[in-house]
Amino acid sequence: MKARLIINKDFSVGEIDKRIYGSFIEHLGRAIYNGIYEPSHPSADDMGFRKDVIELVNQLNVPIVRYPGGNFVSGYNWEDGIGPKEKRPRRAELAWHVIETNEVGIDEFQEWAKRANTEVMQAVNLGTRGPDEARNLLEYCNFPKGTYYSDMRRAHGFEEPFDIKVWCLGNEMDGSWQIGAKTAEEYGRIACETAKIMKELDPSIELVACGSSSLFMPTFGKWEATVLEHTYDYVDYISLHNYYGNPNNDTKAYLASSIDMDNFIKSVTAICDYVKAVKKSDKTINLSFDEWNIWFHSNEADKKLERWQIAPHQLEDVYNFEDALVVGTLLITLLKNCDRVKMACLAQLVNVIAPIMTENGGKAWAQTIFYPFMHTSNYGRGVALAPVVSSDTYDTDRLKKVPYVETVAVVNDEKKELTVFAVNRSLEESIDLEIDLRDYENAELIEHIVLEHEDLKATNTVDNSDNVVPHNNGATSVGERAANAILNKHSWNVIRFKI
């Protein structure tokens, strides 16, 4: 099978905001406790953070991490997680039906973020609480000194402000499962008033309003329009959430998941621009796809979970090779929409539907999905170029003309590099991809990285953590104005050129 990619430097999607490679850590399962935080672990630092986990997070080069939820935040009192640990209350946590010890709160998490070379995207509780608590938390985190909450922070040992710049106005408030769920009108009003008061206190922050909890919510579309009619003048982004899976074991349909993501992004973009037109505004609202990933493997196990445990094994999907291929196509889709998607968060980062897994007291290792995220985060910085692709296609029961090749190119002028990311969706054939490099004559091949495995269901486990790993023996030849790359059947490819 043959395909062709034309790369034209004049056809750019836009500058890639590095925060498109964000992630998410919620007070859920073992994401925090026995994930990033395990004081008794041999690798624990002076604050109890696992250094082996931080090393893996550094490999992913994650620029921002959303915290503390997620569904958790809609019933969370942020004051429970500050000050002396011996005085912090234990709570019956209603979102995930566990006991929350509050050993880790914003005091500790912002310090972990520094040690992991990342920043915090902080969510506020608009489920059981409202504008006043959000204002107080912002004052605690960002105000220099001389006020009640800023001086409380300083009394807890943090003289300098945390200076958190991105804030989420609640979480999935359209969902019936959400503590304090609201109609679009109810949420739009409280989000508007919260945004106003927060920006009065700190005009430098950016705010994210809640969009629909997924593309398939019955209120999708109307929700976004109504929320933005209330909040447009005060927020900077609207959120998108969606998870993907293969419960019916239909791999061809599963590998087409990025088509749904692309349609979702373009639909929300259109709604944002509709409200912009109605308001006759010069302001553009961008998108924060701050929850996305594969999530379905752990569903049955989670149904059997005993309530009121501390840090149980919860939402611990064990990812296989085909999951990594889908994650690759989703990352490519985010890059193809980087003109409007400025932030995105792989949900989540450690143990809970995550690229990084840990054993309590033991090893930390990379799941299959770790690798496409690592590659795009490290080599996908710069300008995304709009791909002009010729590829054979296939049909699924629901989607027609799915291209076998999903691809995008990123040029980094500072490093003088051009990177092509490509997934071959074919389960039977390799693809000879011609890459037209007429705008980058005499490009030199740096490497062709490939993630492949004969078994689509192959996984990485604590006892076999190197079962699915990339190699850099991909077959690419470079001429004066073109390159030819062999994309092996069902494979993830990173082709890097010096320009």
ROGULUM-489440 format. One record per residue (C-alpha): residue number from 0; residue in three letters; x, y, z. Coordinates in Angstrom, 2 decimals, decimal comma. Example, Ala and Ser with C-alpha at 12.3 -4.5 7.8 and 13.67 -1.06 7.14 Angstrom:
2
[node 0 'ala' [12,30 -4,50 7,80]]
[node 1 'ser' [13,67 -1,06 7,14]]
REM end
This chain:
499
[node 0 'met' [0,00 0,00 0,00]]
[node 1 'lys' [1,23 3,50 -0,80]]
[node 2 'ala' [0,49 6,93 0,68]]
[node 3 'arg' [1,81 10,44 0,22]]
[node 4 'leu' [2,35 13,37 2,59]]
[node 5 'ile' [3,03 16,86 1,22]]
[node 6 'ile' [4,69 19,21 3,68]]
[node 7 'asn' [4,33 22,91 2,87]]
[node 8 'lys' [5,77 25,38 5,35]]
[node 9 'asp' [3,27 28,02 4,25]]
[node 10 'phe' [0,35 25,81 5,30]]
[node 11 'ser' [0,63 25,95 9,07]]
[node 12 'val' [-2,07 25,08 11,58]]
[node 13 'gly' [-0,42 27,27 14,18]]
[node 14 'glu' [2,09 27,51 17,00]]
[node 15 'ile' [1,78 24,60 19,41]]
[node 16 'asp' [1,17 25,68 22,99]]
[node 17 'lys' [3,36 23,38 25,09]]
[node 18 'arg' [0,45 22,94 27,50]]
[node 19 'ile' [-1,20 20,68 24,91]]
[node 20 'tyr' [1,01 18,01 26,55]]
[node 21 'gly' [-0,52 18,45 29,99]]
[node 22 'ser' [-1,76 15,71 32,29]]
[node 23 'phe' [-4,02 15,26 35,31]]
[node 24 'ile' [-3,75 14,00 38,88]]
[node 25 'glu' [-6,90 13,59 40,95]]
[node 26 'his' [-7,46 12,46 44,50]]
[node 27 'leu' [-8,57 9,08 43,16]]
[node 28 'gly' [-7,31 5,54 43,66]]
[node 29 'arg' [-3,51 5,40 43,80]]
[node 30 'ala' [-2,84 8,50 41,70]]
[node 31 'ile' [-1,51 10,43 44,71]]
[node 32 'tyr' [-1,19 8,00 47,61]]
[node 33 'asn' [1,21 5,20 46,58]]
[node 34 'gly' [1,50 6,97 43,23]]
[node 35 'ile' [3,36 10,26 43,40]]
[node 36 'tyr' [3,43 10,18 47,23]]
[node 37 'glu' [4,68 7,24 49,26]]
[node 38 'pro' [6,83 8,32 52,24]]
[node 39 'ser' [7,87 4,74 53,06]]
[node 40 'his' [9,17 4,01 49,54]]
[node 41 'pro' [12,95 3,55 49,13]]
[node 42 'ser' [13,05 6,35 46,55]]
[node 43 'ala' [10,99 8,83 48,61]]
[node 44 'asp' [12,42 12,31 49,01]]
[node 45 'asp' [12,21 14,55 52,07]]
[node 46 'met' [8,52 15,28 51,44]]
[node 47 'gly' [7,54 11,68 50,66]]
[node 48 'phe' [7,42 12,01 46,88]]
[node 49 'arg' [8,62 9,03 44,85]]
[node 50 'lys' [11,70 10,10 42,89]]
[node 51 'asp' [11,39 7,13 40,53]]
[node 52 'val' [7,95 8,44 39,50]]
[node 53 'ile' [9,28 11,97 39,07]]
[node 54 'glu' [11,99 10,58 36,76]]
[node 55 'leu' [9,34 9,03 34,52]]
[node 56 'val' [7,25 12,22 34,59]]
[node 57 'asn' [10,35 14,14 33,51]]
[node 58 'gln' [10,75 11,79 30,54]]
[node 59 'leu' [7,22 12,75 29,48]]
[node 60 'asn' [8,14 16,45 29,73]]
[node 61 'val' [4,71 17,41 31,09]]
[node 62 'pro' [4,34 21,22 31,30]]
[node 63 'ile' [1,12 21,43 33,34]]
[node 64 'val' [-0,92 19,08 35,56]]
[node 65 'arg' [-4,59 19,54 36,43]]
[node 66 'tyr' [-5,40 19,10 40,13]]
[node 67 'pro' [-7,21 18,01 42,41]]
[node 68 'gly' [-10,01 16,75 40,15]]
[node 69 'gly' [-12,07 15,67 38,47]]
[node 70 'asn' [-15,21 14,51 40,22]]
[node 71 'phe' [-13,35 14,77 43,53]]
[node 72 'val' [-13,19 18,56 43,43]]
[node 73 'ser' [-16,97 19,01 43,47]]
[node 74 'gly' [-17,13 17,90 47,11]]
[node 75 'tyr' [-13,70 19,07 48,25]]
[node 76 'asn' [-12,92 21,61 50,95]]
[node 77 'trp' [-9,50 22,93 50,01]]
[node 78 'glu' [-8,84 23,99 53,61]]
[node 79 'asp' [-8,68 20,29 54,57]]
[node 80 'gly' [-5,38 19,94 52,71]]
[node 81 'ile' [-3,31 22,78 54,21]]
[node 82 'gly' [-1,38 23,34 57,41]]
[node 83 'pro' [-0,08 20,76 59,89]]
[node 84 'lys' [-0,87 17,23 58,69]]
[node 85 'glu' [-1,77 16,01 62,17]]
[node 86 'lys' [-4,64 18,50 62,25]]
[node 87 'arg' [-6,09 17,62 58,86]]
[node 88 'pro' [-9,45 15,80 58,88]]
[node 89 'arg' [-10,20 12,46 57,30]]
[node 90 'arg' [-13,27 12,62 55,09]]
[node 91 'ala' [-15,72 10,16 53,55]]
[node 92 'glu' [-15,10 11,12 49,92]]
[node 93 'leu' [-18,37 10,80 48,01]]
[node 94 'ala' [-17,23 11,02 44,39]]
[node 95 'trp' [-15,22 7,78 44,54]]
[node 96 'his' [-16,48 6,33 47,85]]
[node 97 'val' [-13,13 6,18 49,61]]
[node 98 'ile' [-11,56 7,67 52,74]]
[node 99 'glu' [-9,55 10,81 51,95]]
[node 100 'thr' [-6,74 11,31 54,46]]
[node 101 'asn' [-5,79 14,80 53,21]]
[node 102 'glu' [-2,08 14,09 53,71]]
[node 103 'val' [-1,56 15,82 50,37]]
[node 104 'gly' [-3,20 19,14 49,52]]
[node 105 'ile' [-2,26 22,24 47,58]]
[node 106 'asp' [0,68 22,92 49,93]]
[node 107 'glu' [2,30 19,62 48,97]]
[node 108 'phe' [1,10 19,36 45,39]]
[node 109 'gln' [2,51 22,67 44,25]]
[node 110 'glu' [5,85 21,58 45,70]]
[node 111 'trp' [5,63 18,25 43,87]]
[node 112 'ala' [4,93 20,18 40,65]]
[node 113 'lys' [8,15 22,16 41,10]]
[node 114 'arg' [10,14 18,98 41,67]]
[node 115 'ala' [8,57 17,40 38,60]]
[node 116 'asn' [9,34 20,49 36,46]]
[node 117 'thr' [5,70 21,20 35,77]]
[node 118 'glu' [3,01 23,74 36,68]]
[node 119 'val' [-0,39 23,42 38,33]]
[node 120 'met' [-3,78 23,79 36,64]]
[node 121 'gln' [-5,98 24,27 39,72]]
[node 122 'ala' [-9,66 23,40 39,80]]
[node 123 'val' [-12,12 25,04 42,21]]
[node 124 'asn' [-15,23 23,48 43,74]]
[node 125 'leu' [-18,42 24,81 42,15]]
[node 126 'gly' [-20,44 21,77 43,23]]
[node 127 'thr' [-20,92 22,18 46,98]]
[node 128 'arg' [-19,20 25,55 47,19]]
[node 129 'gly' [-18,95 28,75 45,16]]
[node 130 'pro' [-17,30 32,10 44,40]]
[node 131 'asp' [-16,24 32,93 47,96]]
[node 132 'glu' [-14,28 29,72 48,49]]
[node 133 'ala' [-12,69 30,08 45,05]]
[node 134 'arg' [-11,62 33,63 45,91]]
[node 135 'asn' [-10,16 32,50 49,21]]
[node 136 'leu' [-8,18 29,69 47,58]]
[node 137 'leu' [-6,82 32,08 44,96]]
[node 138 'glu' [-5,80 34,52 47,69]]
[node 139 'tyr' [-4,07 31,70 49,58]]
[node 140 'cys' [-2,17 30,60 46,46]]
[node 141 'asn' [-1,34 33,83 44,63]]
[node 142 'phe' [-1,56 36,89 46,87]]
[node 143 'pro' [1,89 38,02 48,07]]
[node 144 'lys' [1,20 38,89 51,73]]
[node 145 'gly' [-0,72 41,07 54,12]]
[node 146 'thr' [-4,15 39,44 53,85]]
[node 147 'tyr' [-5,83 36,72 55,88]]
[node 148 'tyr' [-5,24 33,83 53,47]]
[node 149 'ser' [-1,87 34,94 52,11]]
[node 150 'asp' [-0,56 35,24 55,64]]
[node 151 'met' [-2,05 31,83 56,44]]
[node 152 'arg' [0,04 30,39 53,57]]
[node 153 'arg' [3,13 32,12 54,91]]
[node 154 'ala' [2,43 30,76 58,39]]
[node 155 'his' [2,40 27,28 56,85]]
[node 156 'gly' [5,95 27,81 55,64]]
[node 157 'phe' [5,41 29,17 52,10]]
[node 158 'glu' [6,65 32,74 52,03]]
[node 159 'glu' [6,38 33,15 48,26]]
[node 160 'pro' [3,07 32,86 46,38]]
[node 161 'phe' [2,42 29,66 44,42]]
[node 162 'asp' [1,57 31,85 41,41]]
[node 163 'ile' [-0,83 29,37 39,78]]
[node 164 'lys' [-1,88 30,82 36,43]]
[node 165 'val' [-4,58 28,44 35,10]]
[node 166 'trp' [-7,83 27,76 37,00]]
[node 167 'cys' [-10,75 25,47 36,13]]
[node 168 'leu' [-14,20 26,65 37,16]]
[node 169 'gly' [-15,50 23,36 38,49]]
[node 170 'asn' [-15,66 19,97 36,77]]
[node 171 'glu' [-18,25 18,25 34,54]]
[node 172 'met' [-21,11 20,22 36,05]]
[node 173 'asp' [-23,54 18,87 33,42]]
[node 174 'gly' [-23,15 15,29 34,69]]
[node 175 'ser' [-25,83 13,65 36,83]]
[node 176 'trp' [-23,01 11,83 38,66]]
[node 177 'gln' [-21,43 15,13 39,71]]
[node 178 'ile' [-21,80 16,35 43,28]]
[node 179 'gly' [-23,78 19,58 42,96]]
[node 180 'ala' [-24,62 19,04 39,26]]
[node 181 'lys' [-26,25 22,04 37,60]]
[node 182 'thr' [-28,23 23,06 34,56]]
[node 183 'ala' [-26,43 25,15 31,97]]
[node 184 'glu' [-28,16 28,28 33,27]]
[node 185 'glu' [-27,27 27,52 36,88]]
[node 186 'tyr' [-23,67 26,73 36,07]]
[node 187 'gly' [-23,30 29,64 33,66]]
[node 188 'arg' [-24,37 32,10 36,36]]
[node 189 'ile' [-22,13 30,76 39,14]]
[node 190 'ala' [-19,17 30,37 36,77]]
[node 191 'cys' [-19,61 33,94 35,59]]
[node 192 'glu' [-19,69 35,36 39,12]]
[node 193 'thr' [-16,76 33,20 40,20]]
[node 194 'ala' [-14,73 34,29 37,18]]
[node 195 'lys' [-15,46 37,97 37,86]]
[node 196 'ile' [-14,37 37,82 41,47]]
[node 197 'met' [-11,23 35,77 40,71]]
[node 198 'lys' [-10,06 38,12 37,97]]
[node 199 'glu' [-10,66 41,10 40,22]]
[node 200 'leu' [-8,24 39,54 42,68]]
[node 201 'asp' [-5,66 38,38 40,12]]
[node 202 'pro' [-6,10 39,68 36,55]]
[node 203 'ser' [-3,11 37,64 35,35]]
[node 204 'ile' [-4,84 34,25 35,64]]
[node 205 'glu' [-6,52 32,29 32,84]]
[node 206 'leu' [-9,89 30,63 33,44]]
[node 207 'val' [-11,46 27,48 31,98]]
[node 208 'ala' [-15,25 27,09 31,92]]
[node 209 'cys' [-16,79 23,60 31,96]]
[node 210 'gly' [-17,93 22,29 28,61]]
[node 211 'ser' [-19,86 19,07 28,14]]
[node 212 'ser' [-18,60 15,96 29,90]]
[node 213 'ser' [-18,45 14,18 26,55]]
[node 214 'leu' [-19,52 14,48 22,94]]
[node 215 'phe' [-22,41 12,12 23,68]]
[node 216 'met' [-24,11 14,09 26,47]]
[node 217 'pro' [-27,75 14,81 25,56]]
[node 218 'thr' [-27,21 18,50 26,33]]
[node 219 'phe' [-24,04 18,78 24,23]]
[node 220 'gly' [-23,98 21,93 22,15]]
[node 221 'lys' [-26,75 23,72 23,97]]
[node 222 'trp' [-24,69 23,46 27,15]]
[node 223 'glu' [-21,65 25,14 25,60]]
[node 224 'ala' [-23,71 27,89 24,01]]
[node 225 'thr' [-25,57 28,71 27,22]]
[node 226 'val' [-22,48 28,62 29,44]]
[node 227 'leu' [-20,54 30,85 27,06]]
[node 228 'glu' [-23,40 33,33 26,78]]
[node 229 'his' [-22,93 33,89 30,53]]
[node 230 'thr' [-19,15 33,64 30,82]]
[node 231 'tyr' [-17,73 34,80 27,48]]
[node 232 'asp' [-16,33 38,10 28,72]]
[node 233 'tyr' [-14,56 36,57 31,71]]
[node 234 'val' [-13,16 33,16 30,70]]
[node 235 'asp' [-10,39 32,21 28,30]]
[node 236 'tyr' [-11,15 28,57 27,50]]
[node 237 'ile' [-13,96 26,05 27,50]]
[node 238 'ser' [-13,18 22,46 28,40]]
[node 239 'leu' [-13,71 19,25 26,46]]
[node 240 'his' [-13,70 15,78 28,04]]
[node 241 'asn' [-13,89 12,44 26,25]]
[node 242 'tyr' [-12,64 8,90 26,76]]
[node 243 'tyr' [-12,27 6,15 24,19]]
[node 244 'gly' [-12,27 2,36 24,35]]
[node 245 'asn' [-12,68 -0,97 22,62]]
[node 246 'pro' [-15,20 -2,93 24,72]]
[node 247 'asn' [-16,51 -4,78 21,65]]
[node 248 'asn' [-13,03 -5,78 20,47]]
[node 249 'asp' [-13,49 -4,13 17,08]]
[node 250 'thr' [-9,95 -2,96 16,44]]
[node 251 'lys' [-10,59 -1,31 13,07]]
[node 252 'ala' [-13,34 0,85 14,56]]
[node 253 'tyr' [-11,27 1,53 17,66]]
[node 254 'leu' [-8,34 2,78 15,60]]
[node 255 'ala' [-10,71 5,35 14,06]]
[node 256 'ser' [-11,42 7,01 17,46]]
[node 257 'ser' [-9,52 10,14 16,48]]
[node 258 'ile' [-12,23 10,92 13,90]]
[node 259 'asp' [-14,65 11,36 16,81]]
[node 260 'met' [-12,15 13,55 18,64]]
[node 261 'asp' [-11,66 15,73 15,57]]
[node 262 'asn' [-15,43 16,13 15,10]]
[node 263 'phe' [-15,82 17,03 18,79]]
[node 264 'ile' [-13,13 19,71 18,60]]
[node 265 'lys' [-14,53 21,25 15,43]]
[node 266 'ser' [-18,07 21,27 16,84]]
[node 267 'val' [-17,04 23,07 20,04]]
[node 268 'thr' [-14,93 25,52 18,04]]
[node 269 'ala' [-17,98 26,34 15,92]]
[node 270 'ile' [-20,10 26,94 19,03]]
[node 271 'cys' [-17,45 29,25 20,49]]
[node 272 'asp' [-17,38 31,25 17,29]]
[node 273 'tyr' [-21,19 31,35 17,14]]
[node 274 'val' [-21,30 32,99 20,59]]
[node 275 'lys' [-18,50 35,32 19,52]]
[node 276 'ala' [-20,60 36,43 16,56]]
[node 277 'val' [-23,76 36,84 18,64]]
[node 278 'lys' [-21,86 38,98 21,15]]
[node 279 'lys' [-20,08 40,89 18,37]]
[node 280 'ser' [-16,90 40,28 20,31]]
[node 281 'asp' [-13,28 40,63 19,23]]
[node 282 'lys' [-12,28 37,97 21,74]]
[node 283 'thr' [-11,68 34,35 20,76]]
[node 284 'ile' [-12,37 31,53 23,21]]
[node 285 'asn' [-9,94 28,64 22,84]]
[node 286 'leu' [-10,26 25,03 23,94]]
[node 287 'ser' [-8,84 23,06 26,86]]
[node 288 'phe' [-9,23 19,32 26,19]]
[node 289 'asp' [-8,40 18,71 29,82]]
[node 290 'glu' [-9,56 15,09 30,08]]
[node 291 'trp' [-8,79 12,59 27,34]]
[node 292 'asn' [-7,50 9,03 27,29]]
[node 293 'ile' [-8,45 5,38 26,89]]
[node 294 'trp' [-10,72 4,13 29,67]]
[node 295 'phe' [-12,57 0,82 29,65]]
[node 296 'his' [-10,28 -2,01 30,80]]
[node 297 'ser' [-10,90 -1,55 34,53]]
[node 298 'asn' [-14,68 -1,04 34,43]]
[node 299 'glu' [-15,69 -4,50 35,64]]
[node 300 'ala' [-13,08 -4,60 38,42]]
[node 301 'asp' [-14,16 -1,18 39,68]]
[node 302 'lys' [-17,78 -2,35 40,00]]
[node 303 'lys' [-16,62 -4,90 42,61]]
[node 304 'leu' [-14,53 -2,47 44,64]]
[node 305 'glu' [-15,26 -2,38 48,37]]
[node 306 'arg' [-16,23 1,09 49,61]]
[node 307 'trp' [-14,38 3,30 52,08]]
[node 308 'gln' [-10,86 2,08 51,52]]
[node 309 'ile' [-7,79 4,33 51,50]]
[node 310 'ala' [-6,08 4,55 48,10]]
[node 311 'pro' [-7,52 1,38 46,57]]
[node 312 'his' [-6,52 -0,06 43,20]]
[node 313 'gln' [-9,12 1,93 41,27]]
[node 314 'leu' [-9,42 2,74 37,55]]
[node 315 'glu' [-6,16 0,90 36,90]]
[node 316 'asp' [-6,43 0,15 33,21]]
[node 317 'val' [-3,61 -2,09 31,94]]
[node 318 'tyr' [-2,97 -0,74 28,47]]
[node 319 'asn' [-2,08 -2,85 25,47]]
[node 320 'phe' [-0,34 -2,10 22,21]]
[node 321 'glu' [-3,47 -1,15 20,26]]
[node 322 'asp' [-4,29 1,39 23,00]]
[node 323 'ala' [-0,92 3,01 22,29]]
[node 324 'leu' [-1,78 3,28 18,60]]
[node 325 'val' [-5,06 5,01 19,43]]
[node 326 'val' [-3,33 7,40 21,83]]
[node 327 'gly' [-0,93 8,21 18,99]]
[node 328 'thr' [-3,79 9,10 16,65]]
[node 329 'leu' [-5,43 11,23 19,36]]
[node 330 'leu' [-2,19 13,15 19,92]]
[node 331 'ile' [-1,88 13,76 16,18]]
[node 332 'thr' [-5,46 15,06 16,15]]
[node 333 'leu' [-4,72 17,51 18,97]]
[node 334 'leu' [-1,75 18,81 16,98]]
[node 335 'lys' [-3,88 19,15 13,84]]
[node 336 'asn' [-6,19 21,41 15,88]]
[node 337 'cys' [-3,54 23,34 17,82]]
[node 338 'asp' [-4,82 26,66 16,47]]
[node 339 'arg' [-7,73 26,32 18,92]]
[node 340 'val' [-6,74 23,54 21,34]]
[node 341 'lys' [-4,21 25,34 23,51]]
[node 342 'met' [-4,25 22,99 26,49]]
[node 343 'ala' [-4,95 19,29 26,89]]
[node 344 'cys' [-4,57 16,84 29,76]]
[node 345 'leu' [-3,96 13,13 29,39]]
[node 346 'ala' [-6,12 11,76 32,19]]
[node 347 'gln' [-4,44 10,68 34,32]]
[node 348 'leu' [-0,70 10,58 35,00]]
[node 349 'val' [0,04 7,83 37,56]]
[node 350 'asn' [-1,79 4,52 38,23]]
[node 351 'val' [-5,30 5,81 37,45]]
[node 352 'ile' [-5,88 5,27 33,69]]
[node 353 'ala' [-2,28 6,33 33,36]]
[node 354 'pro' [0,94 5,99 31,34]]
[node 355 'ile' [2,92 5,40 34,55]]
[node 356 'met' [2,22 2,52 36,94]]
[node 357 'thr' [3,69 1,79 40,36]]
[node 358 'glu' [3,89 -1,12 42,74]]
[node 359 'asn' [3,35 -0,18 46,39]]
[node 360 'gly' [6,82 -0,21 47,89]]
[node 361 'gly' [8,28 -1,42 44,61]]
[node 362 'lys' [8,85 -0,64 40,98]]
[node 363 'ala' [7,54 2,12 38,71]]
[node 364 'trp' [7,22 1,41 34,99]]
[node 365 'ala' [5,92 2,77 31,70]]
[node 366 'gln' [2,74 1,47 30,11]]
[node 367 'thr' [2,40 1,16 26,33]]
[node 368 'ile' [0,71 4,57 25,97]]
[node 369 'phe' [3,71 6,22 27,65]]
[node 370 'tyr' [5,73 6,15 24,46]]
[node 371 'pro' [3,62 8,05 21,90]]
[node 372 'phe' [2,98 10,71 24,54]]
[node 373 'met' [6,69 10,95 25,35]]
[node 374 'his' [7,59 11,25 21,66]]
[node 375 'thr' [5,07 13,97 20,84]]
[node 376 'ser' [5,77 15,94 24,02]]
[node 377 'asn' [9,50 15,97 23,34]]
[node 378 'tyr' [9,57 16,26 19,55]]
[node 379 'gly' [6,22 17,96 18,88]]
[node 380 'arg' [7,20 21,49 19,93]]
[node 381 'gly' [7,06 24,28 17,37]]
[node 382 'val' [4,58 24,84 14,53]]
[node 383 'ala' [2,16 22,18 13,32]]
[node 384 'leu' [1,91 22,04 9,53]]
[node 385 'ala' [-1,44 21,23 7,94]]
[node 386 'pro' [-0,99 17,75 6,44]]
[node 387 'val' [-1,94 17,17 2,80]]
[node 388 'val' [-2,29 13,39 2,70]]
[node 389 'ser' [-3,20 10,87 0,02]]
[node 390 'ser' [-4,05 7,53 1,60]]
[node 391 'asp' [-6,30 4,56 1,00]]
[node 392 'thr' [-9,26 4,37 3,35]]
[node 393 'tyr' [-11,53 1,83 5,01]]
[node 394 'asp' [-15,07 1,85 6,42]]
[node 395 'thr' [-16,37 0,91 9,85]]
[node 396 'asp' [-20,00 0,30 10,78]]
[node 397 'arg' [-20,29 3,94 11,86]]
[node 398 'leu' [-17,54 5,85 10,09]]
[node 399 'lys' [-16,74 5,94 6,38]]
[node 400 'lys' [-13,46 6,62 4,59]]
[node 401 'val' [-11,12 6,35 7,53]]
[node 402 'pro' [-7,57 6,95 6,18]]
[node 403 'tyr' [-5,08 4,20 6,87]]
[node 404 'val' [-2,45 6,84 7,57]]
[node 405 'glu' [-2,98 9,36 10,39]]
[node 406 'thr' [-0,16 11,90 10,28]]
[node 407 'val' [1,03 15,42 11,02]]
[node 408 'ala' [4,34 17,26 10,73]]
[node 409 'val' [5,87 19,69 13,23]]
[node 410 'val' [8,67 22,11 12,39]]
[node 411 'asn' [10,92 23,50 15,12]]
[node 412 'asp' [12,87 26,39 13,62]]
[node 413 'glu' [14,87 26,94 16,80]]
[node 414 'lys' [16,24 23,39 16,73]]
[node 415 'lys' [16,24 23,20 12,91]]
[node 416 'glu' [14,18 20,02 13,03]]
[node 417 'leu' [11,16 18,64 11,21]]
[node 418 'thr' [9,27 15,73 12,76]]
[node 419 'val' [6,61 13,58 11,13]]
[node 420 'phe' [4,30 11,61 13,41]]
[node 421 'ala' [2,41 8,81 11,68]]
[node 422 'val' [0,20 5,84 12,55]]
[node 423 'asn' [-0,45 3,04 10,09]]
[node 424 'arg' [-3,94 1,78 10,94]]
[node 425 'ser' [-3,74 -1,21 8,60]]
[node 426 'leu' [-3,77 -4,55 10,42]]
[node 427 'glu' [-2,42 -6,44 7,40]]
[node 428 'glu' [-0,12 -4,28 5,28]]
[node 429 'ser' [2,85 -2,00 5,57]]
[node 430 'ile' [2,58 1,38 3,85]]
[node 431 'asp' [5,21 3,06 1,71]]
[node 432 'leu' [4,82 6,72 2,71]]
[node 433 'glu' [6,33 9,26 0,34]]
[node 434 'ile' [7,11 12,48 2,22]]
[node 435 'asp' [7,36 15,47 -0,11]]
[node 436 'leu' [10,12 17,68 1,30]]
[node 437 'arg' [10,32 20,26 -1,49]]
[node 438 'asp' [10,22 23,08 1,09]]
[node 439 'tyr' [13,00 21,42 3,07]]
[node 440 'glu' [15,52 20,39 0,44]]
[node 441 'asn' [18,55 18,42 1,56]]
[node 442 'ala' [16,93 17,43 4,83]]
[node 443 'glu' [18,92 14,84 6,75]]
[node 444 'leu' [17,40 11,92 8,59]]
[node 445 'ile' [18,05 11,99 12,34]]
[node 446 'glu' [16,13 8,83 13,20]]
[node 447 'his' [12,98 6,85 12,51]]
[node 448 'ile' [11,47 5,62 15,78]]
[node 449 'val' [8,93 2,81 15,63]]
[node 450 'leu' [6,59 1,38 18,25]]
[node 451 'glu' [5,27 -1,95 17,00]]
[node 452 'his' [4,33 -5,41 18,24]]
[node 453 'glu' [2,93 -8,45 16,51]]
[node 454 'asp' [0,36 -8,90 19,31]]
[node 455 'leu' [-2,12 -6,02 19,45]]
[node 456 'lys' [-3,06 -7,07 23,00]]
[node 457 'ala' [0,53 -7,07 24,31]]
[node 458 'thr' [1,04 -5,16 27,57]]
[node 459 'asn' [3,81 -3,93 29,86]]
[node 460 'thr' [3,60 -5,24 33,41]]
[node 461 'val' [5,71 -5,06 36,56]]
[node 462 'asp' [7,34 -8,38 35,60]]
[node 463 'asn' [7,65 -7,60 31,88]]
[node 464 'ser' [7,92 -3,83 31,63]]
[node 465 'asp' [9,94 -3,89 28,38]]
[node 466 'asn' [7,52 -6,00 26,38]]
[node 467 'val' [6,26 -3,10 24,25]]
[node 468 'val' [8,98 -0,51 23,74]]
[node 469 'pro' [10,08 1,62 20,77]]
[node 470 'his' [13,13 1,07 18,60]]
[node 471 'asn' [14,87 3,45 16,19]]
[node 472 'asn' [15,42 1,00 13,34]]
[node 473 'gly' [12,65 2,32 11,13]]
[node 474 'ala' [13,25 2,26 7,38]]
[node 475 'thr' [13,41 5,75 5,87]]
[node 476 'ser' [15,51 6,87 2,91]]
[node 477 'val' [16,02 10,54 2,08]]
[node 478 'gly' [16,55 12,13 -1,33]]
[node 479 'glu' [17,07 15,75 -2,28]]
[node 480 'arg' [13,37 16,72 -2,20]]
[node 481 'ala' [11,57 13,71 -0,77]]
[node 482 'ala' [11,83 10,87 1,70]]
[node 483 'asn' [10,34 7,41 1,62]]
[node 484 'ala' [9,34 5,81 4,91]]
[node 485 'ile' [8,04 2,31 5,46]]
[node 486 'leu' [5,24 2,34 8,01]]
[node 487 'asn' [4,99 -1,23 9,24]]
[node 488 'lys' [1,52 -2,67 9,74]]
[node 489 'his' [-0,25 -1,31 12,84]]
[node 490 'ser' [2,64 0,88 13,98]]
[node 491 'trp' [3,43 4,26 15,55]]
[node 492 'asn' [6,20 6,17 13,77]]
[node 493 'val' [8,31 9,24 14,60]]
[node 494 'ile' [10,47 10,38 11,67]]
[node 495 'arg' [12,88 13,17 12,55]]
[node 496 'phe' [14,80 15,31 10,05]]
[node 497 'lys' [17,51 17,93 10,41]]
[node 498 'ile' [16,61 20,89 8,19]]
REM end
